[in-house]
Amino acid sequence: MSSVVPAAGSRMPRASLALGLCLAWICFAWMLSACGERPSSAPQSRTSTAAAPEPAPILVIGLDGFEWSIAAPLVASGRMPHVEALLARGRGGKLQTFEPTISPAIWTSMATSKNPDEHGIHGFVREGAPGEAERLYDRRDRRCKALWSIFSDAGYAVRVIGWWVTWPAERVHGVMVAQTNALEDESIEGRMWKGRLRRDVPRQVHPPERQDELLAIAARAEAGLDALLNEVFGPLAIDPSSVGGRLWENSRWSLLADEIYRQVALHLAQKDGRADLSMIYFGGADVLGHRFWRFAYPEGFRDAPSEAERAQLGALLERYYVHLDRVIGELVAAWPRDSDVVLVSDHGMHGDFFDRRFEGTQPLQLLNSGAHADAPPGVFVAAGPSWQPSAVAFERTSFRARELDLEGRVHDLAPTLLALYEIPRGKDMRGSILYGALARGSELVGKVAEIPSHDAVPSAFGAEEDAVVDPAEAARLEQLRTLGYLGGELDPAAKKSAPKNGAKKDGEK
Ligand SMILES: [Zn+2]
C-alpha cells in the first residue's frame, strides 16, 4: 500500500497527491477484494513495503461506564498502577459522548464514526412493525463498515473481542469474538449472562473453525469464576434475598463475561502473536456501577445502606476498578512492547434515584442506584509511540478527575486510529482526527487523505447476510429490563413518550 501521508518536504502538489493516494488506496483495497483474500486462522500482519516505519500495533481496551470520579482517586492513591503508568507515559482526559447514552449505539459510533441514524444501531431493541415482536439489534442491522472491516480491507490483521453489536460474528482479516448475550439454563431471575460464549449460539467466532477452541477458554473461565471473585472481592456472605444479595447474584454474568474476554484476549495474544488492531471490551464497570453505587457513595440517598451493608458491599465497585487495572496491565504486558494503547469508555456513571426506597422484594431494576442517563463524559487514555504525551507532567498524588480536559469525542476514535495506519478518513465520518493527541500530529495536519466513504470501497470482508436465529433472545431482553434499559430511563422509546424528567424518574417502569 502506498503511504497516504507524504513525507515532509514532498514537492508534489498536495491536491493531486491526495487524489493519487486516494486512488491508490481504493485500488489496493479493491485488489485485495478481487483477489478474494481470506483471513487465515492466525493471520500474519501485513509487511510494509514503503519507507514509512511499520505502524505500532494498536490495543484498544473498551471499558463500559468507566468513570473518572471512581478511577482518579484510586490512581492518586497508587491502587491503579497500570492506568497510572499509561497516564505517566501518555495522556488522559475525558471523552465526550452523546445522548441518549445507550451503550450499543455509542460503541457502534466509536467503531464507525457515524451517528445512530447513519449506522443504524439506535439502542438495544429494534422497533418492529405493528404486531411484530420486539427484537434485539444485531450486527446485521449495522449499515456501514466498522473499523475492523476497514483495517481488514487494508490488509491489516485485527482482533476484536466482545465489542457491542457484533453478533453474528463478521468475517474479518483476523479473529472476531462477537458479544453474545445469553441465558443460563436455569432461567430464573439472576441467571443472565452477557458476552458468554455458548455452545448453543451459532456464529460467535470468526473464523468459525476457532469457535470450539475459544469455547474451551470460556469453559475454563467459568470454572474458575468463584475463585476469581473470591480473590477480587474477598469472601462475600450475603443473604441472597437481600437487596445486596440480589444485586450481587445479578452481576455475576457480567463478571463472567469480562473474565471470558480477558482469557480469550490473553490466549489469542499468546497463540496468534501480533495483530495490527485489537479491540477488547469489558462491561463490568457499567453493571456494577448501576448496581452498587449507593453502597460505595451513600451520600444523598434517602434510603442509605446500613452499616453492615456498607461494610460488606461498599468497597465492591472500587475493588472491581482495581481488578480492571490489573487486567489492563496483563493485556499491555501480553501485547508487543511498542504497542499504542488506548483506553476508552462510552460514558461515565453517577448516583441516581436518590429518593427511591430499596426493598429486597422489588423488581430488580428498582434496586439500581447508579445511572448514566445524562451523559457524564467517558474516559480516554492513550500511550505509546504514536501518542503525544501530555504537556503537563503527570503527578500521581495530585491527579484529580475534575482537572481533566476533554480529549475528543467518541466519534473521533475511528478516524484517529485509521490515521495511525495511514488509511484515509471517510468524508462521511462524523469524527475528526485528534491531531493534538498524536506524536506526529502537526506533521499530519492537512495531509491525511480522505475518500468519500469507506462504505463505497469494495470489501472482501464485512457483512454476510444470513438467517441466524439467536435462541437466547428472549432472555437477553429480560436482562436489559433488569438493568433499566427497557421501559426505563435509558429507553429511547420511553423517552419519546415522556418528558425528560419524567422519563428519568420513571426508570422503574
Ligand atoms: Zn455503556
Boltz pocket constraint, residues with backbone or C-beta under 6 A from the ligand:
constraints:
  - pocket:
      binder: B
      contacts: [[A, 64], [A, 65], [A, 101], [A, 102], [A, 103], [A, 286], [A, 346], [A, 347]]
      max_distance: 6.0
